[in-house]
Amino acid sequence: MQPNADKLVQIAGISMPLIGFYDAPHTRFFEPFAQPKHCIFSCYENWLKGESVIISEENFICMGAGYWLCGVESLPRDKYIKFLTEKEGLKYSSALMNKWLDNHQPYKKEHKYIAICPLKPEQYDYLKTVTFYVNPDQLSLLITACEYHNASINTHPVITSFGSGCGQLSALFENLDIPKAIIGATDIAMRQYLPPSILALTVTKPMFQQLCELDENSFLYKPFWKRLRKARADIEKT
């Protein structure tokens, strides 16, 4: 059963629907469908309407999504590295890009389709990650929330990672079965499709469970967040 995030969303003041990354054997429960224009994040406004983006080996929209979400190599490795290094200028050298790709593998699908859409509780079994699209204040709140049940002794519960926006949805997690979060929407190639004040936090299912379990003893109900929201409200009044 999908955990209930309503209280967290309400207290945080998050208006964007929470976006799920699903690895499913079917598409029939994810209608209606949106058709991205090159980049999956061009459907940001479609997600607001409840529409889904469907990705598969036969339909992956852009080369990056095909590679990071489905493992499809549209170009030979050497040409792909040349494209990322020389045309896009994303690494100092081809050798560095090659090493980075060696250390960061594409997401390994379990089923035929990837669906990216507002959460569908009845499809919870196929859910892999949840993404919150938030402003900097809300991102701060969620990072604090991710730390609440974790000690950060050996591994930090929240990380950042260079990579494509679609890669940050799943592939850049080393293990989807542990509580973990990635600060996302830091890919400058996809940010044109988002409002300038919006960032993302993508969390695994175990982390999502922890976030939904925050209770009255947590900081959500304490003065820090209330003071911050009041300060922002006072600024808006001036």
Protein Blocks (a to p, Z undefined) as FASTA:
>chain_A
ZZdfklmmmmnopabdcddddddfbfklmcccdddehiaklmmmmmmnopacdddfklgo
pamlmmmmnopafbafklmmmmmmmmnopafbfklmmmmmmmmccdddfbfbdcdddddf
klmmmpmbdcddddfklmmmmmmmmmmmpghlmbcfbdcdeddfklmmmmmpmblkbccd
ddehkafklmmmpcfkbccddddfklmmmmmmpcfkbmklmmklmmmmmmmmmmmmZZ
